[in-house]
Amino acid sequence: MSAALEHLTHAPSSAPLIESAALRPFLDSVPDPRDRRGRRHPLPALLAAAAAAVLAGARSLAAIGQWITDAPGWAVSALGFAPDPLTGQVVVPHPATVRRLLARLNGDALDAAIGAFLSARTAPTREPGTLWPIAVDGKTVRGSRTRTTVAISLLAAMAHSGEVLAQRQVADKSNEIPSFAPLLNGVNLTHAVITADALHTQHGHGAYLAREEPTTSPS
């Protein structure tokens, strides 16, 4: 499964369709890797459907594609798929098409879009003026290691309520330190307390947090 979509595996949702329809406007910022002449379905609709599948329990690219195929017409219409002008039927892409598209996406852009959505969804639950704890930590994507490639490492910013607000892939020949500031650039740090492991006790990190928001405190 796309590493970016793993954001949503940690986001509890009793209404995957409603949540994914609300996510769709945030997905407008994700670049479309397809040739203009081959675009049958709008990218935000495809990505919203993939998100709905993940929120409904899909944990692989194959499962995401199958969920979209099996979804009723009214559900995919709510996610942005338009009916065929001749038949009136809502046609969804083949699961293999979904898999190829998700593999070609700009992962950082999708991460940022989903993170912005989760951050906006979490914000109304915070009382004004209270401190908001955000944990920054690294993780390895399970099953991503192959015979020819190392496992994918991610740096994530997570609210203590469980939502992954942002995540970035760590370069294979680097470490988490250069990813710290880019990771938090898309997160609202107002009244936030950032916790991280000892690797991130860097002068540059402290200077970045002080520059971003005077009420942000590293820990």
Backbone hydrogen bonds, N-H to C=O, Kabsch-Sander energy under -0.5 kcal/mol:
donor,donor_aa,acceptor,acceptor_aa,energy
5,L,2,S,-0.6
6,E,2,S,-0.6
6,E,3,A,-1.2
7,H,4,A,-1.5
8,L,5,L,-1.2
9,T,6,E,-0.7
10,H,6,E,-0.6
10,H,7,H,-1.1
11,A,8,L,-1.3
19,E,15,A,-2.6
20,S,16,P,-2.3
21,A,17,L,-2.1
22,A,18,I,-1.9
23,L,19,E,-1.4
24,R,20,S,-1.3
26,F,23,L,-1.4
27,L,23,L,-0.9
27,L,24,R,-1.1
28,D,25,P,-1.0
29,S,26,F,-0.9
30,V,27,L,-1.6
38,G,35,D,-1.8
39,R,36,R,-1.1
40,R,38,G,-1.0
46,L,42,P,-1.9
47,L,43,L,-2.7
48,A,44,P,-2.4
49,A,45,A,-2.2
50,A,46,L,-2.0
51,A,47,L,-2.4
52,A,48,A,-2.4
53,A,49,A,-2.1
54,V,50,A,-2.0
55,L,51,A,-2.7
56,A,52,A,-1.6
57,G,54,V,-1.5
58,A,53,A,-2.9
64,I,60,S,-2.2
65,G,61,L,-2.4
66,Q,62,A,-2.2
67,W,63,A,-2.3
68,I,64,I,-2.1
69,T,65,G,-1.9
70,D,66,Q,-2.3
71,A,67,W,-1.3
75,A,72,P,-0.7
76,V,72,P,-1.9
77,S,73,G,-2.1
78,A,74,W,-1.6
79,L,75,A,-0.9
80,G,77,S,-1.4
81,F,76,V,-2.3
84,D,89,Q,-3.3
88,G,84,D,-2.7
91,V,89,Q,-0.8
97,T,94,H,-0.9
98,V,94,H,-1.8
99,R,95,P,-2.3
100,R,96,A,-2.3
101,L,97,T,-2.3
102,L,98,V,-2.5
103,A,99,R,-1.8
104,R,100,R,-1.0
104,R,101,L,-0.9
105,L,101,L,-0.8
107,G,105,L,-1.0
110,L,106,N,-2.1
111,D,107,G,-2.7
112,A,108,D,-2.5
113,A,109,A,-2.1
114,I,110,L,-2.5
115,G,111,D,-2.7
116,A,112,A,-2.4
117,F,113,A,-1.8
118,L,114,I,-2.6
119,S,115,G,-2.5
120,A,116,A,-2.3
121,R,117,F,-2.3
122,T,118,L,-1.8
123,A,119,S,-2.0
125,T,122,T,-1.6
126,R,123,A,-2.0
130,T,127,E,-1.9
132,W,191,H,-3.1
134,I,193,V,-2.8
135,A,158,M,-3.0
136,V,195,T,-3.4
137,D,135,A,-0.6
137,D,156,A,-2.4
139,K,154,L,-2.4
141,V,152,I,-2.8
142,R,140,T,-0.5
144,S,141,V,-1.7
146,T,149,T,-1.8
154,L,139,K,-3.1
155,L,168,R,-2.9
156,A,137,D,-3.0
156,A,154,L,-0.5
157,A,166,A,-3.0
158,M,135,A,-3.0
158,M,156,A,-0.5
159,A,163,E,-2.7
160,H,133,P,-1.1
162,G,159,A,-2.1
164,V,7,H,-0.6
165,L,157,A,-2.2
165,L,163,E,-0.9
166,A,157,A,-1.3
168,R,155,L,-2.3
170,V,153,S,-3.0
174,S,171,A,-1.8
179,S,176,E,-1.1
180,F,176,E,-0.6
180,F,177,I,-1.4
183,L,179,S,-2.1
184,L,180,F,-1.6
185,N,181,A,-1.1
186,G,183,L,-0.6
187,V,184,L,-1.7
189,L,187,V,-0.8
192,A,189,L,-1.9
193,V,132,W,-2.2
194,I,192,A,-0.5
194,I,217,S,-2.6
195,T,134,I,-2.6
195,T,193,V,-0.5
200,H,197,D,-1.9
201,T,198,A,-1.8
202,Q,200,H,-2.3
206,G,202,Q,-2.0
207,A,203,H,-2.5
208,Y,204,G,-2.3
209,L,205,H,-2.4
210,A,206,G,-2.3
211,R,207,A,-1.9
212,E,208,Y,-2.3
213,E,209,L,-2.0
216,T,213,E,-2.3
217,S,192,A,-2.3
219,S,194,I,-2.0
